[in-house]
Amino acid sequence: MYFADLQPYTWFTSKRSGYTALAVGWLDSLFPYTIGPTPPAFQERLREHCACGVHAPMLGFHECDFCGKSHIFLEYGSKKVMTNNGEIWILDGNIVYAAPVMIHHYVTDHNYRPPQVFIDVVMRCPLPYEAAYQEIMQSWGETTFDYSRDYPFICSIRTP
């Protein structure tokens, strides 16, 4: 599913009044995207969101349009966590940036550079397991899935 970066993301806003949701990282091979390096600290915080703060998991898994991989994992501690299902919500006041969990793969494997505003917000947004983030989710009646813990069937224990 393709959405241009920073365009309104209407699925979320139809559920929450008073918030604006913007799409980031909904890439498709038919549309060009910005490439360039991203700071390692950003990649690390993004990894935390993609492993521990998943919203709206769907049935099945999305195949990467760029490399064709159907099982996309990120390293998280001693686990490999599958990240091609669901989305993350990055909070900034009354703005929510909605991105596919695959955004980490796009950034690290395909050199995608999200808009600078998104990078900045990821760096200051509470992590999904922190109380400030969870309080907002609970006030919305939302559940945040921690793929590194809640779904062992999409994680694998890494062996040396």
PyMOL CGO cylinders between C-alpha atoms (Angstrom):
from pymol import cmd
from pymol.cgo import CYLINDER

trace = [
    CYLINDER, 0.00, 0.00, 0.00, 1.48, 3.34, -1.04, 0.3, 1, 1, 1, 1, 1, 1,
    CYLINDER, 1.48, 3.34, -1.04, 1.05, 6.72, 0.62, 0.3, 1, 1, 1, 1, 1, 1,
    CYLINDER, 1.05, 6.72, 0.62, 3.27, 9.71, -0.15, 0.3, 1, 1, 1, 1, 1, 1,
    CYLINDER, 3.27, 9.71, -0.15, 5.33, 10.86, 2.81, 0.3, 1, 1, 1, 1, 1, 1,
    CYLINDER, 5.33, 10.86, 2.81, 3.53, 13.35, 5.06, 0.3, 1, 1, 1, 1, 1, 1,
    CYLINDER, 3.53, 13.35, 5.06, 0.17, 13.00, 3.31, 0.3, 1, 1, 1, 1, 1, 1,
    CYLINDER, 0.17, 13.00, 3.31, -2.85, 12.64, 5.62, 0.3, 1, 1, 1, 1, 1, 1,
    CYLINDER, -2.85, 12.64, 5.62, -3.28, 9.09, 6.85, 0.3, 1, 1, 1, 1, 1, 1,
    CYLINDER, -3.28, 9.09, 6.85, -7.04, 8.79, 7.05, 0.3, 1, 1, 1, 1, 1, 1,
    CYLINDER, -7.04, 8.79, 7.05, -7.41, 5.34, 8.58, 0.3, 1, 1, 1, 1, 1, 1,
    CYLINDER, -7.41, 5.34, 8.58, -6.10, 6.65, 11.89, 0.3, 1, 1, 1, 1, 1, 1,
    CYLINDER, -6.10, 6.65, 11.89, -7.89, 10.00, 11.87, 0.3, 1, 1, 1, 1, 1, 1,
    CYLINDER, -7.89, 10.00, 11.87, -11.22, 8.35, 11.27, 0.3, 1, 1, 1, 1, 1, 1,
    CYLINDER, -11.22, 8.35, 11.27, -10.75, 6.75, 14.69, 0.3, 1, 1, 1, 1, 1, 1,
    CYLINDER, -10.75, 6.75, 14.69, -9.37, 9.73, 16.70, 0.3, 1, 1, 1, 1, 1, 1,
    CYLINDER, -9.37, 9.73, 16.70, -10.79, 13.23, 16.84, 0.3, 1, 1, 1, 1, 1, 1,
    CYLINDER, -10.79, 13.23, 16.84, -8.40, 16.05, 17.65, 0.3, 1, 1, 1, 1, 1, 1,
    CYLINDER, -8.40, 16.05, 17.65, -5.42, 14.32, 16.05, 0.3, 1, 1, 1, 1, 1, 1,
    CYLINDER, -5.42, 14.32, 16.05, -3.85, 14.60, 12.65, 0.3, 1, 1, 1, 1, 1, 1,
    CYLINDER, -3.85, 14.60, 12.65, -2.18, 11.49, 11.27, 0.3, 1, 1, 1, 1, 1, 1,
    CYLINDER, -2.18, 11.49, 11.27, 0.49, 11.67, 8.59, 0.3, 1, 1, 1, 1, 1, 1,
    CYLINDER, 0.49, 11.67, 8.59, 1.89, 8.79, 6.57, 0.3, 1, 1, 1, 1, 1, 1,
    CYLINDER, 1.89, 8.79, 6.57, 5.62, 8.05, 6.46, 0.3, 1, 1, 1, 1, 1, 1,
    CYLINDER, 5.62, 8.05, 6.46, 7.41, 5.15, 4.82, 0.3, 1, 1, 1, 1, 1, 1,
    CYLINDER, 7.41, 5.15, 4.82, 4.54, 3.56, 2.89, 0.3, 1, 1, 1, 1, 1, 1,
    CYLINDER, 4.54, 3.56, 2.89, 6.78, 2.78, -0.08, 0.3, 1, 1, 1, 1, 1, 1,
    CYLINDER, 6.78, 2.78, -0.08, 6.07, 1.05, -3.36, 0.3, 1, 1, 1, 1, 1, 1,
    CYLINDER, 6.07, 1.05, -3.36, 8.47, 0.16, -6.16, 0.3, 1, 1, 1, 1, 1, 1,
    CYLINDER, 8.47, 0.16, -6.16, 6.35, 2.17, -8.63, 0.3, 1, 1, 1, 1, 1, 1,
    CYLINDER, 6.35, 2.17, -8.63, 7.12, 5.45, -6.84, 0.3, 1, 1, 1, 1, 1, 1,
    CYLINDER, 7.12, 5.45, -6.84, 10.51, 7.07, -6.18, 0.3, 1, 1, 1, 1, 1, 1,
    CYLINDER, 10.51, 7.07, -6.18, 11.59, 7.68, -2.59, 0.3, 1, 1, 1, 1, 1, 1,
    CYLINDER, 11.59, 7.68, -2.59, 14.25, 9.80, -0.91, 0.3, 1, 1, 1, 1, 1, 1,
    CYLINDER, 14.25, 9.80, -0.91, 17.51, 8.01, -0.24, 0.3, 1, 1, 1, 1, 1, 1,
    CYLINDER, 17.51, 8.01, -0.24, 20.38, 8.92, 2.04, 0.3, 1, 1, 1, 1, 1, 1,
    CYLINDER, 20.38, 8.92, 2.04, 22.05, 8.09, 5.31, 0.3, 1, 1, 1, 1, 1, 1,
    CYLINDER, 22.05, 8.09, 5.31, 20.21, 8.23, 8.61, 0.3, 1, 1, 1, 1, 1, 1,
    CYLINDER, 20.21, 8.23, 8.61, 21.79, 8.59, 12.05, 0.3, 1, 1, 1, 1, 1, 1,
    CYLINDER, 21.79, 8.59, 12.05, 22.53, 5.32, 13.89, 0.3, 1, 1, 1, 1, 1, 1,
    CYLINDER, 22.53, 5.32, 13.89, 20.68, 6.63, 16.98, 0.3, 1, 1, 1, 1, 1, 1,
    CYLINDER, 20.68, 6.63, 16.98, 17.57, 7.14, 14.83, 0.3, 1, 1, 1, 1, 1, 1,
    CYLINDER, 17.57, 7.14, 14.83, 17.86, 3.61, 13.42, 0.3, 1, 1, 1, 1, 1, 1,
    CYLINDER, 17.86, 3.61, 13.42, 18.11, 2.23, 16.96, 0.3, 1, 1, 1, 1, 1, 1,
    CYLINDER, 18.11, 2.23, 16.96, 15.02, 4.07, 18.24, 0.3, 1, 1, 1, 1, 1, 1,
    CYLINDER, 15.02, 4.07, 18.24, 13.12, 3.10, 15.10, 0.3, 1, 1, 1, 1, 1, 1,
    CYLINDER, 13.12, 3.10, 15.10, 14.12, -0.53, 15.76, 0.3, 1, 1, 1, 1, 1, 1,
    CYLINDER, 14.12, -0.53, 15.76, 12.64, -0.25, 19.28, 0.3, 1, 1, 1, 1, 1, 1,
    CYLINDER, 12.64, -0.25, 19.28, 9.33, 1.00, 17.88, 0.3, 1, 1, 1, 1, 1, 1,
    CYLINDER, 9.33, 1.00, 17.88, 9.21, -1.68, 15.18, 0.3, 1, 1, 1, 1, 1, 1,
    CYLINDER, 9.21, -1.68, 15.18, 9.91, -4.52, 17.63, 0.3, 1, 1, 1, 1, 1, 1,
    CYLINDER, 9.91, -4.52, 17.63, 7.95, -3.32, 20.67, 0.3, 1, 1, 1, 1, 1, 1,
    CYLINDER, 7.95, -3.32, 20.67, 5.27, -0.88, 19.51, 0.3, 1, 1, 1, 1, 1, 1,
    CYLINDER, 5.27, -0.88, 19.51, 3.21, -2.48, 16.77, 0.3, 1, 1, 1, 1, 1, 1,
    CYLINDER, 3.21, -2.48, 16.77, -0.36, -1.42, 16.03, 0.3, 1, 1, 1, 1, 1, 1,
    CYLINDER, -0.36, -1.42, 16.03, -2.92, -2.90, 13.66, 0.3, 1, 1, 1, 1, 1, 1,
    CYLINDER, -2.92, -2.90, 13.66, -1.29, -6.24, 12.91, 0.3, 1, 1, 1, 1, 1, 1,
    CYLINDER, -1.29, -6.24, 12.91, -2.92, -7.88, 9.92, 0.3, 1, 1, 1, 1, 1, 1,
    CYLINDER, -2.92, -7.88, 9.92, -3.29, -11.42, 8.71, 0.3, 1, 1, 1, 1, 1, 1,
    CYLINDER, -3.29, -11.42, 8.71, -0.36, -12.46, 6.56, 0.3, 1, 1, 1, 1, 1, 1,
    CYLINDER, -0.36, -12.46, 6.56, 2.86, -10.65, 5.78, 0.3, 1, 1, 1, 1, 1, 1,
    CYLINDER, 2.86, -10.65, 5.78, 3.83, -8.00, 3.25, 0.3, 1, 1, 1, 1, 1, 1,
    CYLINDER, 3.83, -8.00, 3.25, 6.56, -8.87, 0.76, 0.3, 1, 1, 1, 1, 1, 1,
    CYLINDER, 6.56, -8.87, 0.76, 9.14, -6.15, 0.11, 0.3, 1, 1, 1, 1, 1, 1,
    CYLINDER, 9.14, -6.15, 0.11, 8.54, -4.58, -3.32, 0.3, 1, 1, 1, 1, 1, 1,
    CYLINDER, 8.54, -4.58, -3.32, 12.24, -3.80, -3.68, 0.3, 1, 1, 1, 1, 1, 1,
    CYLINDER, 12.24, -3.80, -3.68, 14.05, -7.03, -2.79, 0.3, 1, 1, 1, 1, 1, 1,
    CYLINDER, 14.05, -7.03, -2.79, 11.20, -9.56, -2.83, 0.3, 1, 1, 1, 1, 1, 1,
    CYLINDER, 11.20, -9.56, -2.83, 11.83, -10.83, 0.70, 0.3, 1, 1, 1, 1, 1, 1,
    CYLINDER, 11.83, -10.83, 0.70, 8.73, -12.24, 2.33, 0.3, 1, 1, 1, 1, 1, 1,
    CYLINDER, 8.73, -12.24, 2.33, 10.26, -12.86, 5.77, 0.3, 1, 1, 1, 1, 1, 1,
    CYLINDER, 10.26, -12.86, 5.77, 11.88, -9.68, 7.03, 0.3, 1, 1, 1, 1, 1, 1,
    CYLINDER, 11.88, -9.68, 7.03, 13.46, -9.69, 10.47, 0.3, 1, 1, 1, 1, 1, 1,
    CYLINDER, 13.46, -9.69, 10.47, 15.29, -7.25, 12.67, 0.3, 1, 1, 1, 1, 1, 1,
    CYLINDER, 15.29, -7.25, 12.67, 17.72, -8.19, 15.39, 0.3, 1, 1, 1, 1, 1, 1,
    CYLINDER, 17.72, -8.19, 15.39, 16.37, -7.54, 18.87, 0.3, 1, 1, 1, 1, 1, 1,
    CYLINDER, 16.37, -7.54, 18.87, 18.47, -8.86, 21.72, 0.3, 1, 1, 1, 1, 1, 1,
    CYLINDER, 18.47, -8.86, 21.72, 18.86, -12.58, 21.18, 0.3, 1, 1, 1, 1, 1, 1,
    CYLINDER, 18.86, -12.58, 21.18, 15.85, -12.70, 18.86, 0.3, 1, 1, 1, 1, 1, 1,
    CYLINDER, 15.85, -12.70, 18.86, 15.03, -12.02, 15.27, 0.3, 1, 1, 1, 1, 1, 1,
    CYLINDER, 15.03, -12.02, 15.27, 11.67, -10.26, 15.15, 0.3, 1, 1, 1, 1, 1, 1,
    CYLINDER, 11.67, -10.26, 15.15, 9.58, -10.39, 11.97, 0.3, 1, 1, 1, 1, 1, 1,
    CYLINDER, 9.58, -10.39, 11.97, 8.69, -6.89, 10.84, 0.3, 1, 1, 1, 1, 1, 1,
    CYLINDER, 8.69, -6.89, 10.84, 6.54, -7.08, 7.75, 0.3, 1, 1, 1, 1, 1, 1,
    CYLINDER, 6.54, -7.08, 7.75, 3.15, -6.92, 9.43, 0.3, 1, 1, 1, 1, 1, 1,
    CYLINDER, 3.15, -6.92, 9.43, 1.48, -3.98, 11.19, 0.3, 1, 1, 1, 1, 1, 1,
    CYLINDER, 1.48, -3.98, 11.19, 2.35, -0.34, 11.69, 0.3, 1, 1, 1, 1, 1, 1,
    CYLINDER, 2.35, -0.34, 11.69, 3.95, 1.96, 14.24, 0.3, 1, 1, 1, 1, 1, 1,
    CYLINDER, 3.95, 1.96, 14.24, 2.61, 5.26, 15.56, 0.3, 1, 1, 1, 1, 1, 1,
    CYLINDER, 2.61, 5.26, 15.56, 5.11, 7.96, 16.41, 0.3, 1, 1, 1, 1, 1, 1,
    CYLINDER, 5.11, 7.96, 16.41, 3.56, 10.62, 18.64, 0.3, 1, 1, 1, 1, 1, 1,
    CYLINDER, 3.56, 10.62, 18.64, 4.21, 14.37, 18.53, 0.3, 1, 1, 1, 1, 1, 1,
    CYLINDER, 4.21, 14.37, 18.53, 1.56, 16.36, 20.39, 0.3, 1, 1, 1, 1, 1, 1,
    CYLINDER, 1.56, 16.36, 20.39, -1.62, 16.13, 18.34, 0.3, 1, 1, 1, 1, 1, 1,
    CYLINDER, -1.62, 16.13, 18.34, 0.23, 14.72, 15.31, 0.3, 1, 1, 1, 1, 1, 1,
    CYLINDER, 0.23, 14.72, 15.31, 0.69, 11.00, 14.85, 0.3, 1, 1, 1, 1, 1, 1,
    CYLINDER, 0.69, 11.00, 14.85, 3.08, 9.68, 12.23, 0.3, 1, 1, 1, 1, 1, 1,
    CYLINDER, 3.08, 9.68, 12.23, 1.87, 6.29, 10.99, 0.3, 1, 1, 1, 1, 1, 1,
    CYLINDER, 1.87, 6.29, 10.99, 4.47, 4.06, 9.34, 0.3, 1, 1, 1, 1, 1, 1,
    CYLINDER, 4.47, 4.06, 9.34, 4.55, 0.41, 8.34, 0.3, 1, 1, 1, 1, 1, 1,
    CYLINDER, 4.55, 0.41, 8.34, 6.69, -1.77, 10.60, 0.3, 1, 1, 1, 1, 1, 1,
    CYLINDER, 6.69, -1.77, 10.60, 8.73, -2.46, 7.45, 0.3, 1, 1, 1, 1, 1, 1,
    CYLINDER, 8.73, -2.46, 7.45, 10.08, 1.09, 7.63, 0.3, 1, 1, 1, 1, 1, 1,
    CYLINDER, 10.08, 1.09, 7.63, 13.09, -0.23, 9.54, 0.3, 1, 1, 1, 1, 1, 1,
    CYLINDER, 13.09, -0.23, 9.54, 13.88, -2.59, 6.65, 0.3, 1, 1, 1, 1, 1, 1,
    CYLINDER, 13.88, -2.59, 6.65, 13.46, 0.24, 4.15, 0.3, 1, 1, 1, 1, 1, 1,
    CYLINDER, 13.46, 0.24, 4.15, 15.83, 2.49, 6.13, 0.3, 1, 1, 1, 1, 1, 1,
    CYLINDER, 15.83, 2.49, 6.13, 18.51, -0.11, 6.84, 0.3, 1, 1, 1, 1, 1, 1,
    CYLINDER, 18.51, -0.11, 6.84, 18.39, -2.25, 3.70, 0.3, 1, 1, 1, 1, 1, 1,
    CYLINDER, 18.39, -2.25, 3.70, 17.16, 0.14, 0.99, 0.3, 1, 1, 1, 1, 1, 1,
    CYLINDER, 17.16, 0.14, 0.99, 18.71, 3.42, 2.16, 0.3, 1, 1, 1, 1, 1, 1,
    CYLINDER, 18.71, 3.42, 2.16, 15.30, 5.12, 2.52, 0.3, 1, 1, 1, 1, 1, 1,
    CYLINDER, 15.30, 5.12, 2.52, 15.60, 8.46, 4.25, 0.3, 1, 1, 1, 1, 1, 1,
    CYLINDER, 15.60, 8.46, 4.25, 12.31, 9.53, 5.86, 0.3, 1, 1, 1, 1, 1, 1,
    CYLINDER, 12.31, 9.53, 5.86, 11.52, 13.25, 6.11, 0.3, 1, 1, 1, 1, 1, 1,
    CYLINDER, 11.52, 13.25, 6.11, 13.68, 15.06, 8.66, 0.3, 1, 1, 1, 1, 1, 1,
    CYLINDER, 13.68, 15.06, 8.66, 10.63, 15.95, 10.76, 0.3, 1, 1, 1, 1, 1, 1,
    CYLINDER, 10.63, 15.95, 10.76, 9.95, 12.22, 11.21, 0.3, 1, 1, 1, 1, 1, 1,
    CYLINDER, 9.95, 12.22, 11.21, 13.56, 11.52, 12.18, 0.3, 1, 1, 1, 1, 1, 1,
    CYLINDER, 13.56, 11.52, 12.18, 13.39, 14.34, 14.75, 0.3, 1, 1, 1, 1, 1, 1,
    CYLINDER, 13.39, 14.34, 14.75, 10.10, 13.11, 16.21, 0.3, 1, 1, 1, 1, 1, 1,
    CYLINDER, 10.10, 13.11, 16.21, 11.34, 9.51, 16.49, 0.3, 1, 1, 1, 1, 1, 1,
    CYLINDER, 11.34, 9.51, 16.49, 14.26, 10.83, 18.52, 0.3, 1, 1, 1, 1, 1, 1,
    CYLINDER, 14.26, 10.83, 18.52, 12.00, 12.55, 21.07, 0.3, 1, 1, 1, 1, 1, 1,
    CYLINDER, 12.00, 12.55, 21.07, 8.87, 10.37, 21.06, 0.3, 1, 1, 1, 1, 1, 1,
    CYLINDER, 8.87, 10.37, 21.06, 8.54, 8.10, 24.10, 0.3, 1, 1, 1, 1, 1, 1,
    CYLINDER, 8.54, 8.10, 24.10, 9.40, 4.51, 23.34, 0.3, 1, 1, 1, 1, 1, 1,
    CYLINDER, 9.40, 4.51, 23.34, 6.39, 2.19, 23.14, 0.3, 1, 1, 1, 1, 1, 1,
    CYLINDER, 6.39, 2.19, 23.14, 7.12, 0.45, 26.45, 0.3, 1, 1, 1, 1, 1, 1,
    CYLINDER, 7.12, 0.45, 26.45, 7.48, 3.72, 28.37, 0.3, 1, 1, 1, 1, 1, 1,
    CYLINDER, 7.48, 3.72, 28.37, 4.64, 4.91, 30.60, 0.3, 1, 1, 1, 1, 1, 1,
    CYLINDER, 4.64, 4.91, 30.60, 4.05, 8.17, 28.70, 0.3, 1, 1, 1, 1, 1, 1,
    CYLINDER, 4.05, 8.17, 28.70, 3.43, 6.28, 25.45, 0.3, 1, 1, 1, 1, 1, 1,
    CYLINDER, 3.43, 6.28, 25.45, 1.29, 3.59, 27.06, 0.3, 1, 1, 1, 1, 1, 1,
    CYLINDER, 1.29, 3.59, 27.06, -0.87, 6.18, 28.85, 0.3, 1, 1, 1, 1, 1, 1,
    CYLINDER, -0.87, 6.18, 28.85, -1.83, 7.73, 25.52, 0.3, 1, 1, 1, 1, 1, 1,
    CYLINDER, -1.83, 7.73, 25.52, -2.57, 4.33, 23.98, 0.3, 1, 1, 1, 1, 1, 1,
    CYLINDER, -2.57, 4.33, 23.98, -4.73, 3.35, 26.95, 0.3, 1, 1, 1, 1, 1, 1,
    CYLINDER, -4.73, 3.35, 26.95, -6.65, 6.64, 26.75, 0.3, 1, 1, 1, 1, 1, 1,
    CYLINDER, -6.65, 6.64, 26.75, -7.45, 5.75, 23.13, 0.3, 1, 1, 1, 1, 1, 1,
    CYLINDER, -7.45, 5.75, 23.13, -8.41, 2.19, 24.06, 0.3, 1, 1, 1, 1, 1, 1,
    CYLINDER, -8.41, 2.19, 24.06, -5.54, 0.89, 21.91, 0.3, 1, 1, 1, 1, 1, 1,
    CYLINDER, -5.54, 0.89, 21.91, -3.26, -2.07, 22.39, 0.3, 1, 1, 1, 1, 1, 1,
    CYLINDER, -3.26, -2.07, 22.39, 0.41, -1.93, 21.53, 0.3, 1, 1, 1, 1, 1, 1,
    CYLINDER, 0.41, -1.93, 21.53, 1.87, -5.28, 20.56, 0.3, 1, 1, 1, 1, 1, 1,
    CYLINDER, 1.87, -5.28, 20.56, 5.42, -6.11, 21.55, 0.3, 1, 1, 1, 1, 1, 1,
    CYLINDER, 5.42, -6.11, 21.55, 6.52, -8.48, 18.80, 0.3, 1, 1, 1, 1, 1, 1,
    CYLINDER, 6.52, -8.48, 18.80, 9.66, -9.33, 20.75, 0.3, 1, 1, 1, 1, 1, 1,
    CYLINDER, 9.66, -9.33, 20.75, 7.52, -10.78, 23.58, 0.3, 1, 1, 1, 1, 1, 1,
    CYLINDER, 7.52, -10.78, 23.58, 3.85, -11.18, 22.68, 0.3, 1, 1, 1, 1, 1, 1,
    CYLINDER, 3.85, -11.18, 22.68, 4.22, -13.15, 19.46, 0.3, 1, 1, 1, 1, 1, 1,
    CYLINDER, 4.22, -13.15, 19.46, 6.81, -15.90, 19.76, 0.3, 1, 1, 1, 1, 1, 1,
    CYLINDER, 6.81, -15.90, 19.76, 5.54, -17.43, 16.52, 0.3, 1, 1, 1, 1, 1, 1,
    CYLINDER, 5.54, -17.43, 16.52, 6.94, -14.49, 14.57, 0.3, 1, 1, 1, 1, 1, 1,
    CYLINDER, 6.94, -14.49, 14.57, 10.23, -14.42, 16.45, 0.3, 1, 1, 1, 1, 1, 1,
    CYLINDER, 10.23, -14.42, 16.45, 13.04, -16.86, 16.29, 0.3, 1, 1, 1, 1, 1, 1,
    CYLINDER, 13.04, -16.86, 16.29, 15.79, -17.41, 18.79, 0.3, 1, 1, 1, 1, 1, 1,
    CYLINDER, 15.79, -17.41, 18.79, 19.06, -16.59, 17.15, 0.3, 1, 1, 1, 1, 1, 1,
    CYLINDER, 19.06, -16.59, 17.15, 21.68, -19.27, 17.32, 0.3, 1, 1, 1, 1, 1, 1,
    CYLINDER, 21.68, -19.27, 17.32, 25.41, -18.53, 17.05, 0.3, 1, 1, 1, 1, 1, 1,
]
cmd.load_cgo(trace, "trace")
